[in-house]
Amino acid sequence: MSPNVRARRLLPLTLLAVGVAVIVLGGVAGRYMQILSAPREAPLPASLAGRQLQVSRYGTQAVAEIARLHGSDFPLTSAAVGSYGMSAEIQIWTAGTGIGWMARRMTLAMNEAISDGNSPFTPLGERMIEGRSVYELEGMGQRHYYFIAGPYLVWLAAESSVAPIALKEALEFYP
């Protein structure tokens, strides 16, 4: 078979494959945009370090709070924000990306922003806890930790006296 005949036979198949790929990708992108417009509830623990969940926001409200704190929007598919204890001794922000690599990318962006020095937080280092990187910071009168749990990026802020146990329990809740 000559190269011209082979090329003429492959052209329709190639165009068909490209058309199918465009349709599938368009459907996936459309569904993703739909999810971003109505983020779901991310999970929150009922208690941390003996403090009960007092105030919580989920879905769109939580995404709005996370965006307000960072001054920008993130492509979040789910979110939750919780305050624990009568005087909010512990707070947690859970941002769901839907895809693990996006949570990793958000973590890298946070690392860069904090290391630039224009942040109220002082990095205390990174530690490995049960195979996971946990970033520890100090600032605003609290200990802060952030880590990835599957498709979630979790930020925990706690008063120093309860921070170690709150972190331990948060890591157990978000495996």
N, C-alpha and C positions, 0 to 999 in steps of 0.2 A: 504494500500500500504506500502510495506516495505521501510525502510530507504535507502537501496541500490538501489532500483528501482527509488525512488524519486531523489537520487543523480545522477543517470545515466541520468535522463531526464533534470535535471537542468544544468548539465555540458555543453551540446551543447548551451543552451540558454545563459549561462554565457560567454562562449567563443565568441558567436556571438555579445553580447553586448560589450564586451571588444574590439573586432575588429572594430565595428562601432565607438566606442569612439576614438580609435587610428586614424582612418581615418578622423574623424571630427576635432580632435585636430591637426592633421598634416596639414589639409587644413587651419585652422585658423592660425597656426604658420607660414605657408608659406605665407599667405596673409599679416600678420603682418610684416614679414621680407621684403616683397616687398614694403610695405608702408614706412618702415624705410630707405630703399635704395633710395627712391625718396620722401622726405618730401614735403608736400603741403605748400601753403602760409597760414600763420596765419594772422588774421586781424590786421590792424593798424588804429588808428584814423587819419583823415586828418589834424587835428590841435589839439594842447593842449595849454591851457592858452594863447590863442591868437597867438601862434607861428605855422606856417605852417610846414608840413612835408617837409623837405629839402632833406634828403638822406634816402633811404630805401633799405633793402635787405630782400629777402623772400626765403622760402624753403631751398634748399641745402646750399646756401650762408649764410643764417642766422644761420643755424645749425652749420656750420663751425666756424662762429664768436663766437657763444655761447660756443662751445667746446674749442676754443682758449682762451677765457677769463677764463674758469674754468680749463683748462689743462686736460680735460677728455671728453670723449664722453657720451652723454645721449641718451636713446632710444626715440627720438623725431619723432612724426608723422607730425608735422608742426612747422613752426617758422617764425618770422619776427623780424627785428631790424629797429628802426627808430630814426632819429635825427630831432629835431624841432628847428626852429629859425636859423637865419643866423650864429650865433656862437654856435650852438648846446647847447642851454641853457637847453634843455630837451632831454633825450634819453629814449627809451623804448625797452625792450627785451621781446618778447612773445614766450614762449616755449610750444608747444602743445604735450601732451602725449597721447591723444586719449582716456585715461581712467582717471577719476577723482582721483582715489586712487593713481595713479602713480604721479600725480601733488602733492598730499599731501605728498607722500614719498620723493619727491625731495625737498619740503619745509622743512621737518624735517632734511634732510641731510644738507641743507644750514644753518639751525639754528645751528646744531651741529658744522659745519665747522667755522662759524662766532664766536660762543661762545668759540672755542678753542683758540682764540686770535691770530691766524696766518693770519689775514685778515686786509686789510686797512680800515675796517669799524668798527665803534663803535656803538653797539646796543643802541637804545634809548627807546626801548620797543615795546610792542605789544598793539594795540588797536582794539577794535571792532567797525567797521563802518557798519551800516545796516546789522548786523549779520555775518560779515566777519572779519576774523583776518587779520590785516594789520600790517606788521612788518616794523618798522622805524629805519633807520640807518643814521649815519653821516660819511662822509669820502670823500677824494679826492675833497674837496671843494664844495660838494653838499649834498643835502638830498637824501636819497634813501628809497624806499618803495618796498616791494614785497608782493604779495597776490595771492590767487588762484581764478580763475574765470572759473568754470566748469572744462574742461580738460586742461586748460591753467595755467601756472605759469607765472605771469607778474612781471617784475622788472622795476621800474621807477626811473630815476635819474634826478634831477632838481636843478637848482640854487635856493637857499633859498627863494629869493623874489617871485618866481613863483611856488614853490613846493606845497603849499596847494591847489591852484586852479588846477594845473596839476593832482594832486592826485584825487581830486573830479571828474574831467572830465574823468580820466582813469577808475575810479570805475564805472562811468555811462556807458562808452563805453564797458567795460568788466563786464557785470552783473553776 
